[in-house]
Amino acid sequence: MLRHEIISQLKKIIGKEGVLTAKEDLSTYSYDATTIWTHMPEVVVLPTTTEQVSQVLKLANENKIPVTPRGGGTNISGGSIPIKGGIVLCTTKMNKILGINKTNLSANVEPGVILQDFKTTLAKEGLFYPPDPQSFLGCTLGGTVAENAGGPYCVKYGVTKQYVLGLEVVLANGYVMKIGSTTVKNRTGYDLVMLFTGSEGTLGVITKITVRLLPMPLANKTMLAVFDDMTAGGQAVSNILAGGVIPAKLEFVDNFFIRRVEEIMPTGLPVDANALLLIQTDGSPAAVEAESQQILDILKRSGAGEVRLAKDTAEADMYWKARSAAYAAIYSVAYTVLLEDVTVPRDRLAELIQKTGEISKKYGIVISILGHAGDGNLHPNILTDMRDKENFAKAEEAMVEIFDTALALGGVISGEHGIGLEKKPFLKKALDPVAIEIMKGIKKILDPNNILNPDKIWEEEEKGA
Ligand SMILES: Cc1cc2nc3c(=O)[nH]c(=O)nc-3n(C[C@H](O)[C@H](O)[C@H](O)COP(=O)(O)OP(=O)(O)OC[C@H]3O[C@@H](n4cnc5c(N)ncnc54)[C@H](O)[C@@H]3O)c2cc1C
């Protein structure tokens, strides 16, 4: 239990209204978008300034109190669960867009800005920030940087790390460090911006972010291709990429997903299709026209049945809305969903799809597949019920087999969701042991008392700190 005196000091730093201790408030911060962990924090703080974050960390460090940074709490790896209790430091009140520079094509934001709010503000200026995790209505810029989030647009535009130019980070001892710059090029020493991007709240609290922007593409087109065979759908993805065209988005969804979406929000998706590819091209009108035609030809040669070209923005929006409803569709059918995130080289995608189907049959467990296929990134969703021990054990075995398959295909166990609590038992399989030791060494330098998001990324007994 935190001493009463610590709570009083937190109230002095933040103000009473920014310190939550009531059980019903704390429970709101005890879980994230995973469905298998919860843990109550002892206190939640909602700072509004960097100075407050610095003072909270200084106090926590001196008293060796765990601090779990949190944005929107939408991550799917257990990253923002305060597994060791202590303080949850939630940045949602640090939510100002501090500046947009149209000439430098950059913006400076606080970490608690909601991604969709940022995108809407930019769109009014004709500007575009591509990273688009499908939690855009609830996730924060800070959370997306801490997870190095991806999303459908990343096939053409890259993931969050490709857009982070500079950061202000508060270290575990309260020191406020500025790294990176507002320039698009910067070769000054080791790239610490990249180190903090994707560090899952274990190395410091991000309090300001400078990102690179792009002009909004002038035109776009959406198409939908139907496949009778899931593996052929996967092969079509490789054929498109090998065909010399990189679409803006290239998503794969399976029949389970199609039927669920049609149940909860009828969209007119073909319910008999075994797989769909949902594709968007963007750029100048002439380029969009030419690339769409090129993709249509490749789809036909790759065995697609029906291919629909959205006739207008309303039809295109309807398909993309259906895609972003994926998790609502899937989470509502099972008590527990193990939402995986394996990624393979893009020429091995068809094999991953086929093997995942075999694993589903072998364990007699429903595994619905969707994902950012253009990145080789699939989300096999293993539907189970953690209250049913036998079924859950089978689901976990299936999950391990999916990880092993991805690794055997030259892939990775997480493309975008991070390690958090969920994948830490598998880190040893996925990384060189020396690389793990180097990571632990970095953690020890930056957070010697191991207060920042402890017990994440690697197993407790492995903690170097
Ligand atoms: C419906 C749905 C769809 C999703 N789709 C995608 C997708 O397409 N692509 C994708 O990549 N992810 C996706 N996600 C996962 C998730 O939304 C992302 O990981 C997102 O980046 C999390 O942002 P957040 O603000 O919710 O962070 P949180 O969940 O609050 O935190 C995530 C991690 O970042 C740390 N953190 C948060 N803020 C800070 C900070 N200021 N400083 C330091 N550390 C911090 C936390 O400690 C935690 O480890 C999806 C999730 C859901 C629920």
The ligand as an SDF file (V2000), in Angstrom:
LIG
                    3D

 53 58  0  0  0  0  0  0  0  0999 V2000
   -9.9490   -1.8740  -31.9090 C   0  0  0  0  0  0  0  0  0  0  0  0
   -8.4530   -1.8070  -31.8830 C   0  0  0  0  0  0  0  0  0  0  0  0
   -7.7500   -1.7310  -33.0740 C   0  0  0  0  0  0  0  0  0  0  0  0
   -6.3510   -1.6490  -33.0740 C   0  0  0  0  0  0  0  0  0  0  0  0
   -5.6890   -1.5660  -34.2610 N   0  0  0  0  0  0  0  0  0  0  0  0
   -4.3470   -1.4250  -34.2640 C   0  0  0  0  0  0  0  0  0  0  0  0
   -3.6440   -1.3120  -35.5080 C   0  0  0  0  0  0  0  0  0  0  0  0
   -4.2310   -1.3500  -36.5920 O   0  0  0  0  0  0  0  0  0  0  0  0
   -2.3060   -1.1540  -35.4470 N   0  0  0  0  0  0  0  0  0  0  0  0
   -1.6150   -1.1080  -34.2580 C   0  0  0  0  0  0  0  0  0  0  0  0
   -0.3960   -0.9410  -34.2770 O   0  0  0  0  0  0  0  0  0  0  0  0
   -2.2650   -1.2360  -33.0790 N   0  0  0  0  0  0  0  0  0  0  0  0
   -3.5960   -1.3780  -33.0460 C   0  0  0  0  0  0  0  0  0  0  0  0
   -4.2580   -1.4900  -31.8480 N   0  0  0  0  0  0  0  0  0  0  0  0
   -3.4780   -1.4640  -30.6010 C   0  0  0  0  0  0  0  0  0  0  0  0
   -3.3910   -0.0650  -29.9120 C   0  0  0  0  0  0  0  0  0  0  0  0
   -4.4530    0.7500  -30.2450 O   0  0  0  0  0  0  0  0  0  0  0  0
   -2.0830    0.6190  -30.1880 C   0  0  0  0  0  0  0  0  0  0  0  0
   -1.0340   -0.1230  -29.5960 O   0  0  0  0  0  0  0  0  0  0  0  0
   -1.9860    2.0700  -29.6850 C   0  0  0  0  0  0  0  0  0  0  0  0
   -0.7390    2.5670  -30.0880 O   0  0  0  0  0  0  0  0  0  0  0  0
   -2.1130    2.2220  -28.1820 C   0  0  0  0  0  0  0  0  0  0  0  0
   -2.2580    3.5920  -27.8810 O   0  0  0  0  0  0  0  0  0  0  0  0
   -2.8710    4.0490  -26.4750 P   0  0  0  0  0  0  0  0  0  0  0  0
   -2.8710    5.5310  -26.3930 O   0  0  0  0  0  0  0  0  0  0  0  0
   -4.1610    3.3930  -26.2510 O   0  0  0  0  0  0  0  0  0  0  0  0
   -1.7580    3.4910  -25.4750 O   0  0  0  0  0  0  0  0  0  0  0  0
   -1.9360    2.5960  -24.1700 P   0  0  0  0  0  0  0  0  0  0  0  0
   -2.6380    1.3490  -24.4950 O   0  0  0  0  0  0  0  0  0  0  0  0
   -2.4360    3.4140  -23.0480 O   0  0  0  0  0  0  0  0  0  0  0  0
   -0.3940    2.2630  -23.8670 O   0  0  0  0  0  0  0  0  0  0  0  0
    0.3530    1.4890  -24.7400 C   0  0  0  0  0  0  0  0  0  0  0  0
    1.7870    1.3850  -24.2290 C   0  0  0  0  0  0  0  0  0  0  0  0
    2.4210    2.6380  -24.3280 O   0  0  0  0  0  0  0  0  0  0  0  0
    2.8660    3.1060  -23.0620 C   0  0  0  0  0  0  0  0  0  0  0  0
    2.5950    4.5430  -23.0540 N   0  0  0  0  0  0  0  0  0  0  0  0
    1.4110    5.1590  -23.2780 C   0  0  0  0  0  0  0  0  0  0  0  0
    1.5840    6.4920  -23.2620 N   0  0  0  0  0  0  0  0  0  0  0  0
    2.9060    6.7200  -23.0190 C   0  0  0  0  0  0  0  0  0  0  0  0
    3.7100    7.8870  -22.8710 C   0  0  0  0  0  0  0  0  0  0  0  0
    3.2100    9.1090  -22.9740 N   0  0  0  0  0  0  0  0  0  0  0  0
    5.0170    7.7260  -22.6280 N   0  0  0  0  0  0  0  0  0  0  0  0
    5.5700    6.4940  -22.5330 C   0  0  0  0  0  0  0  0  0  0  0  0
    4.8630    5.3630  -22.6500 N   0  0  0  0  0  0  0  0  0  0  0  0
    3.5470    5.4780  -22.8950 C   0  0  0  0  0  0  0  0  0  0  0  0
    2.0940    2.2950  -22.0430 C   0  0  0  0  0  0  0  0  0  0  0  0
    2.8210    2.1170  -20.8480 O   0  0  0  0  0  0  0  0  0  0  0  0
    1.9030    0.9780  -22.7760 C   0  0  0  0  0  0  0  0  0  0  0  0
    3.0210    0.1700  -22.6170 O   0  0  0  0  0  0  0  0  0  0  0  0
   -5.6450   -1.6220  -31.8280 C   0  0  0  0  0  0  0  0  0  0  0  0
   -6.3630   -1.7180  -30.6300 C   0  0  0  0  0  0  0  0  0  0  0  0
   -7.7430   -1.8250  -30.6450 C   0  0  0  0  0  0  0  0  0  0  0  0
   -8.4660   -1.9120  -29.3410 C   0  0  0  0  0  0  0  0  0  0  0  0
  1  2  1  0
  2  3  1  0
  2 52  2  0
  3  4  2  0
  4  5  1  0
  4 50  1  0
  5  6  2  0
  6  7  1  0
  6 13  1  0
  7  8  2  0
  7  9  1  0
  9 10  1  0
 10 11  2  0
 10 12  1  0
 12 13  2  0
 13 14  1  0
 14 15  1  0
 14 50  1  0
 15 16  1  0
 16 17  1  0
 16 18  1  0
 18 19  1  0
 18 20  1  0
 20 21  1  0
 20 22  1  0
 22 23  1  0
 23 24  1  0
 24 25  2  0
 24 26  1  0
 24 27  1  0
 27 28  1  0
 28 29  2  0
 28 30  1  0
 28 31  1  0
 31 32  1  0
 32 33  1  0
 33 34  1  0
 33 48  1  0
 34 35  1  0
 35 36  1  0
 35 46  1  0
 36 37  1  0
 36 45  1  0
 37 38  2  0
 38 39  1  0
 39 40  1  0
 39 45  2  0
 40 41  1  0
 40 42  2  0
 42 43  1  0
 43 44  2  0
 44 45  1  0
 46 47  1  0
 46 48  1  0
 48 49  1  0
 50 51  2  0
 51 52  1  0
 52 53  1  0
M  END
$$$$
